[in-house]
Amino acid sequence: MSPRRHLADLRGRRQDLGIGVRDMAAGLGIELGRLLSMEDGTATEEDKTFYRTWLSRIEGWSDGERHLQSRAASIGRRFRPSPSGRALGIACSDGRRETLAELARPAGVLAAASPV
């Protein structure tokens, strides 16, 4: 958890979580400029509340969950508010959904075919 969790320092909270600015923007599904305006305090109150809410969610995730979600964001996928134990998966930019277990597979490794 971020030691700045209850402070208005949104950039510091993100940095404490170890999430890069571009990955955070991708995970939230927003443009980089919008995220930067939230972090520098020039965004609307609605945007800052949106960002604080997501930071609080992310701070509540386990280290493993945060790693998987950050990895998904680094390839352009949005964060999911639910823990990885649920079958909701991650929304892909092409409309498909992948579970966090699928994301954890190394690139290029296909899942074994399930018996029919």
Secondary structure as UniProt FT lines:
FT   TURN            3..6
FT   HELIX           10..17
FT   HELIX           21..28
FT   HELIX           32..40
FT   HELIX           45..60
FT   HELIX           63..74
FT   TURN            75..76
FT   TURN            84..85
FT   TURN            87..88
FT   STRAND          90..91
FT   TURN            93..94
FT   STRAND          97..98
FT   HELIX           100..104
FT   TURN            107..108
//
